[in-house]
Amino acid sequence: MTKTIVRGACPHDCPDTCALLVTVEDGVATEVKGDPDHPTTAGVLCTKVSRYVERTYHPDRLLYPMRRVGKKGEGKFERITWEQALDEIAHRLQPIAARDPQAILPYSYCGTMGLVQGEAMAMRFFNTLGASLLDRTVCANAGATGYKYTIGGSIGTDTEQFQDAKLVLIWGGNPIASNLHLWMRLQEAKRRGAKLIAIDPYRSLTAEKCHQHIALMPGTDAALALGMMHVLVKENLLDHDYIEKHTFGFAQLKDRVAEWTPERTAATCGITVEEVVDLARAYGRTARAGEPVAIRMNYGLQRVHGGGMAVRTIACLPALVGAWRHAAGGVQLSTSGTFPANKTVLQRPDLLRGKLPRTINMNTIGADLQRDASPDFGPKIDAVIVYNSNPLAIAPDSAQVQRGFEREDLFTVVLEHFQTDTADYADILLPATTQLEHVDAHLAYGHLYMMANNAAIAPLGESKPNTEIFRLIAKRMGMNDPIFDETDDELAAQAFDKKHERAVHFDWSSLKRTGWQKLNMPVAPFAEGGFPTPSGKCEFYSASMQADGLDPLPTYIPNYESVASNPELAEKYPLAMISPPARNFLNSTFVNVQSLRATEGEPHLDIHPADAASRGIADGEMVRIFNDRGAFVARARVTAKARAGLVVGLSVWWKKLASDGKNANEVTSQRLTDMGRAPTFYDTLVQVEKAAP
């Protein structure tokens, strides 16, 4: 028996981007473990990725090209050859491209976060074609935009420093479920005497293990940050030296936050005045004592109308108290901006040759697939190629998405590992490799290591890497540019700009051997200022925001669906709903892994005892959750984990695996955020009633 250990990297949409060690025996992967030498992974994997062998060898794995033989959505297919699949794809796409290539749309996101298998060869194909561009904003763009206006880029506190903080605000995140390796650091900080405070509408697994949980209403995070600033200014819990040297616009900010008294803040957020004041004092006094204070923001808080502004407002807090002076201070939303990724070289936008195709926002795919040609919209979408995504499950306003994909005249190609909700609507279904079967290079958004993934096993069946699939489609459509001949290793060797000071030692062959390499970064990136903003300072006042038609100062923007913005709607649908990730799923990935789905059981809705009692709902009963957009059913869990006025549906279930064939996105909206053109999944009002038998 031949036994080897192959170095890899987790590909999934998670900040941890773990270093993997894959055990291979006689060509078969038998175990996936965390690399104990990698400082952030530390030998530990989440429950999901520890089952990666089970997922790779899953009996339902797609192994051959397939052609639809039933109605769209029925999921009936016949096996065909790669030659037949490529011929049909070229035959269907070429006349569309001849009329107007913008009628062809890519739809993808982070089914893999890899720089090679994600978009490298795919975008070379679509750019050569001149297809519509996709605005890939379904997750993080609102917060990233607000953070960039303030800090200058997605750079923040290094995860490896958090254990030295004395106070950590876990704001809008549940790291036990979705950022495990940060949680390990926070547990160490707790053992060393740090105080952990969770700020989250829902009493998550993380909130339960913190010293304090502040359960504000969804979408009111900016108001809480403004109220904290009011107290910090009033009680002079400020670092005036840092403010003077390294910030811009404090005088204007001071005037703005004067309006946000603790009383107004508490009323807006649905919390107590004492919670507002005590939080600000804990933050300001700990910093005043010279101790590190850190904030870990996550993306849940920005999935509302004012989500970008909320992140922007919270990101101002560390500069007010000088938290950036400490390696363990400051704020982390994402570390992705630290990486000098060579996306332009990999994806080659120059292949557009001066053309500027229209851009379709991935969050409005349901409406856009149903739009006719017009001067404003451009051509009707005639073809969609879906890869690294499952829009039928994850896109908002799911009924609209389904209607769009049901169009018989829409030619749909799906690259997948499994027959997902979206795959059921494909005309041609192509088998893609998993992470154990291909090469890739990775950055991270929760640590500072460049990562390599080596192929541990040969592709199963006739599956092929995304890169190879797009090479084949390109050549079948007559694209003979040498750029389509570059191998995956040649692409990976260009993944990072080795001329950049942060990646000066990047060498792909070396990275493949070691698996990971840390960027060259100071441990406290903004201890002496140097923010990558236009002013070089943390911008409390942003001229860039003003130029973009936004309020240049931090402010509070109410949810679209709230008493403040729409009292009539709030009377009809009085419960706010959020749908954060279930612990054993990652977006819609892993839902079909039986051992993980068995742990989750079935779709649940957490509802507060008072809200359940007023509706005659008992624990364990099936309930119907609905609004004007749609409805779905789930089993009620009557629990104080959901604050009064809020219901929580942990997500994202495959629709076909739910009892009613629906999931939480039946009730979410296609409206976009204040900035960043991102979704408003948690800006949703619903009513709940007992389900019909």
C-alpha positions as CSV (number, residue, x, y, z in Angstrom):
1,M,0.0,0.0,0.0
2,T,1.3,3.5,-1.0
3,K,0.4,6.1,1.6
4,T,1.1,9.8,1.1
5,I,0.2,13.1,2.7
6,V,-0.8,15.9,0.3
7,R,-0.9,19.6,1.3
8,G,-4.1,21.4,0.5
9,A,-6.3,24.4,1.4
10,C,-10.0,24.6,2.3
11,P,-11.8,26.3,-0.7
12,H,-14.9,27.4,1.0
13,D,-16.4,30.9,1.8
14,C,-15.1,31.1,5.3
15,P,-12.5,33.5,6.8
16,D,-10.4,30.6,8.2
17,T,-9.1,29.2,4.9
18,C,-7.6,26.2,6.7
19,A,-4.4,24.4,5.7
20,L,-5.3,20.8,5.0
21,L,-3.3,17.5,5.1
22,V,-4.9,14.9,2.9
23,T,-4.1,11.3,3.5
24,V,-4.1,9.3,0.2
25,E,-3.8,5.5,0.1
26,D,-3.4,3.8,-3.2
27,G,-4.9,6.8,-5.0
28,V,-7.9,7.1,-2.6
29,A,-8.3,10.0,-0.2
30,T,-8.9,8.4,3.2
31,E,-8.7,11.4,5.6
32,V,-8.6,15.2,5.6
33,K,-7.0,16.8,8.7
34,G,-6.0,20.3,9.7
35,D,-2.3,21.1,9.5
36,P,-1.0,21.3,13.1
37,D,1.9,23.6,12.0
38,H,-0.2,26.2,10.3
39,P,-0.6,28.9,13.0
40,T,-4.3,29.7,12.4
41,T,-5.5,26.2,11.6
42,A,-3.5,24.6,14.4
43,G,-4.6,21.1,13.5
44,V,-8.3,21.8,13.9
45,L,-11.0,21.6,11.2
46,C,-14.7,22.5,11.5
47,T,-17.3,19.8,11.5
48,K,-18.1,20.4,7.9
49,V,-14.7,20.2,6.3
50,S,-13.6,17.3,8.5
51,R,-16.2,15.4,6.5
52,Y,-14.7,16.3,3.1
53,V,-13.8,12.8,2.2
54,E,-17.5,11.9,2.7
55,R,-18.5,14.8,0.4
56,T,-15.9,13.9,-2.3
57,Y,-16.9,10.3,-2.5
58,H,-20.6,11.0,-2.0
59,P,-22.8,8.5,-3.9
60,D,-24.7,11.4,-5.5
61,R,-21.6,13.0,-6.9
62,L,-22.0,14.1,-10.6
63,L,-19.4,12.2,-12.6
64,Y,-20.5,12.5,-16.2
65,P,-21.9,15.2,-18.5
66,M,-25.7,15.2,-18.6
67,R,-28.5,16.5,-20.8
68,R,-31.9,17.5,-19.6
69,V,-34.8,15.2,-20.8
70,G,-37.6,16.3,-18.6
71,K,-39.2,19.7,-17.8
72,K,-37.0,22.4,-16.2
73,G,-36.9,21.8,-12.5
74,E,-37.9,18.1,-12.7
75,G,-34.2,17.1,-12.5
76,K,-34.4,14.4,-15.2
77,F,-31.2,13.9,-17.2
78,E,-29.5,11.5,-19.5
79,R,-25.8,10.8,-19.7
80,I,-23.9,12.2,-22.7
81,T,-20.3,12.4,-23.7
82,W,-18.1,15.5,-23.3
83,E,-18.0,15.8,-27.1
84,Q,-21.8,15.9,-27.2
85,A,-22.0,18.4,-24.3
86,L,-19.4,20.8,-25.8
87,D,-21.0,20.6,-29.3
88,E,-24.4,21.5,-27.9
89,I,-23.0,24.3,-25.8
90,A,-21.2,25.8,-28.8
91,H,-24.2,25.3,-31.0
92,R,-26.5,27.1,-28.6
93,L,-24.1,29.9,-27.6
94,Q,-22.6,30.9,-31.0
95,P,-25.8,32.3,-32.6
96,I,-26.6,34.2,-29.3
97,A,-23.1,35.7,-29.3
98,A,-23.4,36.6,-33.0
99,R,-26.6,38.7,-32.2
100,D,-25.3,40.2,-29.0
101,P,-22.9,38.5,-26.6
102,Q,-24.3,40.5,-23.7
103,A,-27.3,38.1,-23.9
104,I,-25.0,35.5,-22.3
105,L,-24.5,35.8,-18.5
106,P,-22.1,34.1,-16.1
107,Y,-23.4,33.4,-12.7
108,S,-20.9,32.5,-10.0
109,Y,-19.7,33.3,-6.6
110,C,-17.6,31.5,-3.9
111,G,-18.4,27.8,-4.3
112,T,-14.6,27.9,-4.4
113,M,-12.6,30.9,-3.2
114,G,-9.6,29.8,-5.3
115,L,-8.0,32.3,-7.5
116,V,-7.5,29.7,-10.2
117,Q,-10.7,27.6,-10.1
118,G,-12.8,30.6,-9.2
119,E,-12.7,33.1,-12.0
120,A,-9.3,32.8,-13.8
121,M,-10.1,30.8,-17.0
122,A,-13.8,31.5,-16.7
123,M,-13.4,35.3,-17.0
124,R,-10.8,34.9,-19.8
125,F,-13.6,33.1,-21.7
126,F,-16.4,35.6,-20.9
127,N,-14.2,38.6,-21.5
128,T,-13.1,37.3,-24.9
129,L,-16.8,36.6,-25.7
130,G,-17.9,40.1,-24.5
131,A,-20.6,38.5,-22.3
132,S,-22.5,40.5,-19.7
133,L,-20.6,41.2,-16.5
134,L,-21.8,39.9,-13.2
135,D,-21.9,42.2,-10.1
136,R,-20.7,39.6,-7.6
137,T,-22.0,41.3,-4.4
138,V,-24.2,38.6,-2.8
139,C,-22.1,38.5,0.4
140,A,-19.7,41.2,1.5
141,N,-19.8,44.2,-0.8
142,A,-21.8,46.6,1.3
143,G,-19.6,46.3,4.3
144,A,-16.4,46.2,2.2
145,T,-17.4,49.5,0.6
146,G,-18.2,51.2,3.9
147,Y,-15.0,50.0,5.4
148,K,-13.0,51.2,2.4
149,Y,-14.4,54.7,2.7
150,T,-13.3,54.8,6.3
151,I,-10.1,52.7,6.6
152,G,-9.1,52.6,2.9
153,G,-9.2,48.9,2.2
154,S,-10.0,45.4,3.7
155,I,-7.1,45.5,6.1
156,G,-7.4,45.0,9.9
157,T,-6.4,43.3,13.0
158,D,-4.4,40.0,12.5
159,T,-6.4,37.0,13.8
160,E,-3.2,35.8,15.5
161,Q,-3.2,38.8,17.8
162,F,-6.7,38.6,19.3
163,Q,-5.8,36.4,22.2
164,D,-3.9,39.4,23.7
165,A,-7.0,41.7,23.7
166,K,-8.6,42.7,27.0
167,L,-12.0,43.5,25.5
168,V,-13.5,42.0,22.3
169,L,-16.8,43.1,20.7
170,I,-18.0,40.3,18.5
171,W,-20.3,42.4,16.3
172,G,-22.8,40.6,14.0
173,G,-21.0,37.3,13.9
174,N,-21.1,33.8,15.3
175,P,-17.5,32.6,15.1
176,I,-18.3,29.2,16.7
177,A,-20.2,28.4,13.6
178,S,-18.4,30.4,10.9
179,N,-15.0,31.5,12.1
180,L,-13.8,28.7,14.4
181,H,-10.2,29.5,14.5
182,L,-10.8,33.1,15.6
183,W,-13.0,31.6,18.4
184,M,-10.1,29.5,19.6
185,R,-8.1,32.8,19.9
186,L,-11.0,34.5,21.7
187,Q,-11.2,31.6,24.2
188,E,-7.6,32.0,25.0
189,A,-8.2,35.8,25.5
190,K,-11.0,34.9,27.8
191,R,-8.7,32.6,29.8
192,R,-6.3,35.5,30.1
193,G,-9.0,37.7,31.6
194,A,-10.5,39.4,28.5
195,K,-14.2,40.3,28.4
196,L,-16.2,39.1,25.4
197,I,-19.3,41.0,24.4
198,A,-21.6,39.7,21.6
199,I,-23.7,42.3,19.7
200,D,-26.3,40.3,17.7
201,P,-30.1,40.2,17.4
202,Y,-29.9,36.5,18.0
203,R,-28.5,34.6,21.0
204,S,-26.2,32.5,18.9
205,L,-23.9,29.7,20.2
206,T,-21.2,32.4,20.4
207,A,-23.4,34.9,22.3
208,E,-24.2,32.2,24.8
209,K,-20.5,31.8,25.7
210,C,-19.7,35.5,25.9
211,H,-19.8,37.5,29.1
212,Q,-22.5,39.7,27.8
213,H,-25.0,39.6,24.9
214,I,-26.6,42.8,23.6
215,A,-29.6,41.8,21.5
216,L,-30.3,44.9,19.3
217,M,-32.9,44.8,16.5
218,P,-31.6,44.0,13.0
219,G,-30.3,47.0,11.1
220,T,-29.7,49.2,14.1
221,D,-26.0,48.6,14.5
222,A,-25.0,52.1,13.2
223,A,-27.3,53.6,15.8
224,L,-25.6,51.7,18.6
225,A,-22.1,52.8,17.3
226,L,-23.3,56.4,17.2
227,G,-24.6,56.1,20.7
228,M,-21.3,54.7,21.9
229,M,-19.5,57.6,20.2
230,H,-21.8,60.1,22.0
231,V,-20.8,58.6,25.4
232,L,-17.1,58.5,24.4
233,V,-17.1,62.2,23.5
234,K,-19.3,63.3,26.5
235,E,-17.1,61.4,29.0
236,N,-13.8,62.2,27.2
237,L,-12.9,58.6,26.7
238,L,-10.9,59.5,23.7
239,D,-7.3,59.3,22.4
240,H,-6.9,63.0,21.4
241,D,-3.3,62.5,20.2
242,Y,-4.3,59.7,17.8
243,I,-7.4,61.6,16.7
244,E,-5.3,64.7,15.9
245,K,-2.5,62.9,14.1
246,H,-4.3,60.1,12.3
247,T,-8.0,60.9,11.7
248,F,-9.9,63.4,9.5
249,G,-13.2,65.1,10.3
250,F,-13.4,64.7,14.1
251,A,-15.1,68.1,14.6
252,Q,-17.9,67.2,12.2
253,L,-18.2,63.8,13.7
254,K,-18.5,65.3,17.2
255,D,-21.4,67.5,16.0
256,R,-23.2,64.4,14.4
257,V,-22.9,62.1,17.5
258,A,-24.2,64.9,19.8
259,E,-27.7,64.0,18.4
260,W,-27.3,60.3,19.5
261,T,-28.1,60.3,23.2
262,P,-28.2,57.0,25.0
263,E,-31.9,57.4,25.3
264,R,-32.4,57.9,21.5
265,T,-30.0,55.0,20.8
266,A,-31.7,52.6,23.2
267,A,-35.1,53.4,21.7
268,T,-33.9,52.9,18.2
269,C,-32.0,49.6,18.9
270,G,-34.6,48.1,21.2
271,I,-32.2,47.8,24.1
272,T,-31.7,49.6,27.5
273,V,-30.0,52.9,28.1
274,E,-27.7,51.1,30.5
275,E,-26.5,48.7,27.8
276,V,-25.5,51.6,25.6
277,V,-23.7,53.5,28.3
278,D,-22.0,50.5,29.8
279,L,-20.8,49.3,26.4
280,A,-19.3,52.6,25.6
281,R,-17.6,52.9,29.0
282,A,-16.2,49.4,28.8
283,Y,-14.7,50.1,25.4
284,G,-13.4,53.6,26.2
285,R,-12.1,52.9,29.7
286,T,-10.3,49.7,28.7
287,A,-8.5,51.6,25.9
288,R,-7.8,54.6,28.2
289,A,-6.1,52.1,30.6
290,G,-3.7,51.3,27.8
291,E,-5.2,47.8,27.1
292,P,-6.0,46.5,23.6
293,V,-9.6,46.6,22.6
294,A,-10.7,44.8,19.4
295,I,-13.8,44.5,17.3
296,R,-14.6,41.5,15.1
297,M,-17.3,42.6,12.7
298,N,-18.9,40.0,10.5
299,Y,-21.1,40.3,7.4
300,G,-24.5,39.7,9.0
301,L,-24.8,43.3,10.2
302,Q,-24.5,44.7,6.6
303,R,-27.3,42.7,5.0
304,V,-29.8,45.5,5.5
305,H,-30.6,48.8,3.8
306,G,-28.0,50.8,5.7
307,G,-25.5,47.9,5.9
308,G,-22.6,49.7,4.3
309,M,-23.0,52.7,6.5
310,A,-23.3,50.5,9.6
311,V,-19.9,48.9,8.9
312,R,-18.4,52.4,8.1
313,T,-19.7,53.8,11.4
314,I,-18.4,50.9,13.6
315,A,-15.1,51.1,11.8
316,C,-14.6,54.7,13.2
317,L,-14.6,53.5,16.8
318,P,-11.0,52.2,17.1
319,A,-9.5,55.5,15.9
320,L,-11.5,57.4,18.5
321,V,-9.9,55.5,21.4
322,G,-6.5,54.8,19.8
323,A,-7.1,51.1,19.6
324,W,-5.0,50.8,16.5
325,R,-1.9,51.5,18.6
326,H,-2.0,47.8,19.7
327,A,-1.4,44.7,17.6
328,A,-4.4,43.2,19.4
329,G,-6.5,46.3,19.0
330,G,-8.5,47.8,16.1
331,V,-11.1,46.0,14.0
332,Q,-11.3,43.1,11.6
333,L,-13.9,42.8,9.0
334,S,-11.8,41.1,6.4
335,T,-8.1,40.7,5.7
336,S,-8.5,40.1,2.0
337,G,-7.3,43.6,1.0
338,T,-3.9,42.8,2.5
339,F,-3.2,40.3,-0.3
340,P,-1.6,41.6,-3.6
341,A,-3.7,39.2,-5.7
342,N,-3.0,39.4,-9.4
343,K,-6.7,39.2,-10.5
344,T,-6.1,41.4,-13.5
345,V,-3.4,39.0,-14.8
346,L,-5.5,35.9,-14.1
347,Q,-8.8,37.2,-15.4
348,R,-7.6,39.4,-18.3
349,P,-10.2,42.2,-18.5
350,D,-8.1,43.6,-21.4
351,L,-9.6,40.8,-23.5
352,L,-12.7,43.0,-23.7
353,R,-10.7,45.1,-26.1
354,G,-12.3,48.3,-25.1
355,K,-15.9,47.0,-25.0
356,L,-17.9,47.7,-21.8
357,P,-20.6,45.1,-21.5
358,R,-23.6,45.8,-19.2
359,T,-23.4,44.6,-15.6
360,I,-26.2,42.4,-14.1
361,N,-26.4,42.3,-10.3
362,M,-26.5,38.7,-9.0
363,N,-29.0,39.7,-6.3
364,T,-31.6,40.8,-8.9
365,I,-31.2,37.7,-11.1
366,G,-34.8,36.7,-10.5
367,A,-36.2,39.9,-12.0
368,D,-33.5,40.3,-14.6
369,L,-34.1,36.8,-16.1
370,Q,-37.7,37.9,-16.7
371,R,-36.9,41.2,-18.3
372,D,-37.4,41.8,-22.0
373,A,-34.9,43.6,-24.2
374,S,-35.0,47.4,-23.9
375,P,-32.7,50.4,-24.5
376,D,-32.1,50.6,-20.8
377,F,-31.6,46.9,-20.0
378,G,-30.1,45.8,-23.3
379,P,-30.8,42.4,-24.8
380,K,-32.9,39.8,-23.1
381,I,-30.8,37.2,-21.2
382,D,-30.8,34.1,-23.5
383,A,-28.2,32.0,-21.8
384,V,-26.7,31.5,-18.3
385,I,-23.6,29.6,-17.3
386,V,-23.7,28.8,-13.6
387,Y,-20.6,27.7,-11.7
388,N,-19.5,27.9,-8.1
389,S,-23.0,28.9,-7.1
390,N,-26.6,27.7,-6.5
391,P,-28.8,30.7,-7.2
392,L,-32.1,28.7,-6.8
393,A,-31.2,28.3,-3.2
394,I,-29.1,31.3,-2.2
395,A,-30.5,34.3,-4.3
396,P,-33.2,36.5,-2.7
397,D,-36.9,36.4,-3.7
398,S,-36.6,32.8,-4.6
399,A,-40.0,32.5,-6.4
400,Q,-38.8,35.1,-8.9
401,V,-35.5,33.3,-9.4
402,Q,-37.4,30.1,-10.1
403,R,-39.7,31.7,-12.6
404,G,-36.6,33.1,-14.4
405,F,-34.9,29.8,-14.6
406,E,-38.1,28.0,-15.7
407,R,-38.0,29.8,-19.0
408,E,-37.9,27.2,-21.8
409,D,-36.1,29.7,-24.1
410,L,-33.3,30.2,-21.5
411,F,-30.2,28.0,-22.3
412,T,-28.7,27.1,-19.0
413,V,-25.3,25.3,-18.4
414,V,-24.4,24.4,-14.8
415,L,-21.0,23.2,-13.6
416,E,-21.5,21.3,-10.3
417,H,-20.5,18.5,-7.9
418,F,-24.1,17.5,-7.1
419,Q,-27.6,17.9,-8.5
420,T,-28.5,21.0,-6.6
421,D,-31.7,23.0,-6.8
422,T,-30.1,25.0,-9.7
423,A,-28.8,21.9,-11.4
424,D,-32.4,20.7,-11.8
425,Y,-33.0,23.6,-14.2
426,A,-29.9,23.0,-16.4
427,D,-30.1,22.1,-20.0
428,I,-26.5,20.8,-19.9
429,L,-25.0,19.7,-16.5
430,L,-21.2,19.3,-16.3
431,P,-19.3,17.5,-13.6
432,A,-16.7,19.6,-11.8
433,T,-13.9,18.5,-9.6
434,T,-13.7,19.1,-5.9
435,Q,-10.8,20.6,-4.0
436,L,-9.1,17.2,-3.6
437,E,-8.9,16.8,-7.4
438,H,-7.4,20.0,-8.7
439,V,-4.7,22.7,-8.2
440,D,-5.4,26.1,-6.8
441,A,-4.0,29.1,-5.0
442,H,-5.8,30.9,-2.2
443,L,-5.8,34.2,-0.3
444,A,-7.8,34.4,2.9
445,Y,-10.1,37.0,4.5
446,G,-9.5,35.9,8.1
447,H,-5.7,35.5,8.2
448,L,-2.6,36.6,6.4
449,Y,-1.3,33.5,4.7
450,M,-1.0,32.8,0.9
451,M,-2.1,29.2,0.5
452,A,-1.5,26.4,-2.0
453,N,-3.8,23.5,-2.9
454,N,-2.3,20.4,-4.5
455,A,-4.4,17.8,-6.3
456,A,-4.5,14.8,-3.9
457,I,-6.4,12.4,-6.2
458,A,-7.3,12.0,-9.8
459,P,-10.6,13.5,-10.9
460,L,-13.5,11.1,-10.2
461,G,-15.4,9.8,-13.2
462,E,-15.2,12.2,-16.0
463,S,-15.2,15.4,-13.8
464,K,-12.9,18.2,-14.8
465,P,-11.6,21.4,-13.1
466,N,-13.5,24.6,-13.9
467,T,-10.4,25.8,-15.7
468,E,-10.4,22.8,-18.1
469,I,-14.1,23.1,-18.7
470,F,-13.8,26.7,-19.8
471,R,-10.7,25.9,-21.9
472,L,-12.7,23.3,-23.7
473,I,-15.8,25.5,-24.3
474,A,-13.6,28.4,-25.5
475,K,-11.8,26.2,-28.0
476,R,-15.1,24.6,-29.2
477,M,-16.3,28.1,-29.9
478,G,-13.2,28.9,-32.0
479,M,-11.2,30.8,-29.4
480,N,-7.5,29.9,-30.1
481,D,-5.7,32.6,-28.1
482,P,-2.7,31.1,-26.3
483,I,-4.1,32.4,-23.0
484,F,-6.4,29.3,-23.0
485,D,-3.4,27.0,-23.1
486,E,-1.9,28.1,-19.8
487,T,-2.0,25.2,-17.3
488,D,-3.4,25.5,-13.8
489,D,0.1,25.6,-12.3
490,E,1.1,28.4,-14.7
491,L,-2.0,30.3,-13.6
492,A,-1.3,29.7,-9.9
493,A,2.3,30.9,-10.4
494,Q,0.8,34.3,-11.3
495,A,-1.7,34.4,-8.4
496,F,0.2,37.0,-6.3
497,D,2.3,40.0,-7.3
498,K,5.8,39.0,-6.2
499,K,6.9,42.6,-6.9
500,H,4.7,43.8,-4.0
501,E,6.4,44.2,-0.7
502,R,3.8,42.0,1.1
503,A,4.5,39.0,-1.3
504,V,8.1,39.6,-2.2
505,H,9.1,36.0,-1.5
506,F,6.1,34.4,-3.3
507,D,7.2,31.4,-5.4
508,W,4.6,28.9,-6.5
509,S,6.8,25.9,-6.5
510,S,7.9,26.7,-3.0
511,L,4.4,27.4,-1.8
512,K,3.2,24.1,-3.2
513,R,5.7,22.3,-1.0
514,T,5.1,24.2,2.2
515,G,1.3,24.8,1.7
516,W,1.3,28.3,3.2
517,Q,3.4,31.5,3.6
518,K,2.6,34.6,5.6
519,L,2.5,38.0,4.0
520,N,5.0,40.7,5.1
521,M,2.8,42.8,7.3
522,P,3.4,44.9,10.5
523,V,1.6,43.4,13.5
524,A,-0.1,46.7,14.1
525,P,-0.9,48.0,10.7
526,F,-2.2,51.5,11.7
527,A,-0.3,52.1,14.9
528,E,1.3,55.2,13.3
529,G,-1.6,55.9,10.9
530,G,-0.8,55.3,7.3
531,F,-4.4,54.4,6.3
532,P,-4.8,53.8,2.6
533,T,-7.5,56.5,2.3
534,P,-7.2,59.6,0.1
535,S,-6.1,61.6,3.2
536,G,-3.9,58.9,4.6
537,K,-6.0,59.0,7.8
538,C,-9.0,57.2,9.2
539,E,-11.8,59.3,7.6
540,F,-14.6,60.2,10.0
541,Y,-15.6,62.6,7.2
542,S,-15.3,61.1,3.7
543,A,-15.2,63.4,0.7
544,S,-15.3,60.3,-1.5
545,M,-18.7,59.4,0.0
546,Q,-19.9,62.9,-0.6
547,A,-18.8,62.7,-4.2
548,D,-20.7,59.4,-4.5
549,G,-23.9,61.0,-3.3
550,L,-23.7,59.6,0.2
551,D,-23.7,61.3,3.6
552,P,-20.0,61.9,4.3
553,L,-20.4,61.4,8.0
554,P,-21.5,58.3,9.9
555,T,-25.3,58.1,10.2
556,Y,-28.1,55.7,10.8
557,I,-30.2,54.4,7.9
558,P,-33.4,52.5,8.9
559,N,-34.3,49.2,7.3
560,Y,-36.5,49.3,4.3
561,E,-38.9,47.1,6.1
562,S,-39.3,48.6,9.6
563,V,-41.8,50.7,11.6
564,A,-39.6,53.8,10.9
565,S,-39.6,53.4,7.1
566,N,-42.9,51.6,6.4
567,P,-45.4,51.5,9.3
568,E,-48.2,50.0,7.2
569,L,-46.0,47.1,6.2
570,A,-44.8,46.6,9.7
571,E,-48.4,46.4,11.0
572,K,-49.2,43.7,8.4
573,Y,-45.9,41.8,8.9
574,P,-44.8,42.6,12.5
575,L,-41.9,40.2,12.9
576,A,-38.3,40.9,11.7
577,M,-36.6,37.8,10.2
578,I,-33.0,37.0,9.8
579,S,-31.5,33.8,8.2
580,P,-27.9,33.3,9.4
581,P,-25.9,30.2,8.6
582,A,-26.7,26.9,10.2
583,R,-23.6,25.5,12.0
584,N,-23.4,22.4,9.8
585,F,-23.9,24.1,6.5
586,L,-21.9,26.7,4.6
587,N,-24.3,28.8,2.5
588,S,-25.9,25.9,0.5
589,T,-22.8,23.7,0.5
590,F,-22.8,20.5,2.6
591,V,-26.6,20.4,2.9
592,N,-26.7,17.1,1.0
593,V,-24.0,15.5,3.2
594,Q,-26.2,13.1,5.1
595,S,-24.3,13.1,8.4
596,L,-24.3,16.9,8.5
597,R,-28.0,17.2,7.5
598,A,-28.9,14.7,10.1
599,T,-27.3,16.9,12.8
600,E,-29.4,19.9,11.6
601,G,-32.5,17.7,11.3
602,E,-34.9,19.9,9.4
603,P,-35.6,23.6,8.8
604,H,-36.4,25.4,12.1
605,L,-37.7,28.8,13.0
606,D,-36.7,30.2,16.4
607,I,-39.4,32.4,17.9
608,H,-39.6,34.2,21.2
609,P,-42.1,32.8,23.7
610,A,-44.2,36.0,23.8
611,D,-44.5,36.0,20.0
612,A,-45.3,32.3,19.9
613,A,-47.9,32.7,22.7
614,S,-49.8,35.5,21.0
615,R,-50.0,33.3,17.9
616,G,-51.0,30.2,19.6
617,I,-47.8,28.4,18.5
618,A,-46.3,25.7,20.7
619,D,-42.8,24.4,20.6
620,G,-42.3,21.8,17.9
621,E,-45.3,22.7,15.8
622,M,-45.0,23.4,12.1
623,V,-45.4,27.1,11.2
624,R,-45.8,29.0,8.0
625,I,-43.6,32.1,7.6
626,F,-44.9,34.5,4.9
627,N,-45.1,38.0,3.5
628,D,-46.1,39.5,0.1
629,R,-43.2,37.8,-1.7
630,G,-43.8,34.2,-0.6
631,A,-43.9,31.7,2.2
632,F,-42.2,28.6,3.6
633,V,-42.7,26.2,6.4
634,A,-40.5,25.2,9.3
635,R,-40.7,23.6,12.7
636,A,-41.0,26.2,15.5
637,R,-38.5,26.3,18.4
638,V,-40.0,28.5,21.1
639,T,-36.9,30.0,22.6
640,A,-35.6,33.3,24.1
641,K,-32.6,32.9,21.8
642,A,-34.7,35.0,19.4
643,R,-35.4,38.3,21.0
644,A,-39.0,39.5,21.0
645,G,-40.1,40.9,17.6
646,L,-37.6,38.7,15.8
647,V,-37.7,35.2,14.2
648,V,-34.6,33.3,13.1
649,G,-34.5,30.7,10.3
650,L,-31.0,29.1,10.2
651,S,-30.1,28.6,6.6
652,V,-29.5,27.9,3.7
653,W,-31.4,24.7,3.0
654,W,-31.6,23.2,-0.4
655,K,-35.2,23.7,-1.3
656,K,-35.6,20.1,-2.6
657,L,-34.5,18.8,0.8
658,A,-37.2,20.8,2.7
659,S,-40.6,19.4,3.3
660,D,-42.4,22.1,1.3
661,G,-39.7,22.5,-1.4
662,K,-38.9,26.0,-0.2
663,N,-36.4,27.8,2.0
664,A,-36.0,31.2,3.8
665,N,-35.3,33.0,0.5
666,E,-39.0,32.8,-0.4
667,V,-39.5,35.9,1.8
668,T,-36.3,37.8,1.2
669,S,-36.1,40.9,-1.0
670,Q,-34.2,41.8,-4.2
671,R,-33.7,45.4,-2.8
672,L,-30.0,46.5,-2.5
673,T,-28.0,48.1,0.2
674,D,-27.1,51.8,0.6
675,M,-23.7,51.2,-1.0
676,G,-21.9,48.3,-2.6
677,R,-25.0,47.0,-4.5
678,A,-25.4,44.2,-2.0
679,P,-28.4,42.2,-0.8
680,T,-30.7,42.9,2.1
681,F,-31.4,39.4,3.3
682,Y,-31.9,40.5,7.0
683,D,-34.1,43.5,6.1
684,T,-37.2,41.3,6.0
685,L,-40.6,41.6,7.7
686,V,-42.8,38.5,8.0
687,Q,-45.9,37.1,9.8
688,V,-45.9,33.6,11.3
689,E,-48.9,31.3,11.8
690,K,-49.6,27.7,12.4
691,A,-49.1,25.7,9.3
692,A,-52.1,23.9,7.8
693,P,-52.0,20.1,8.5
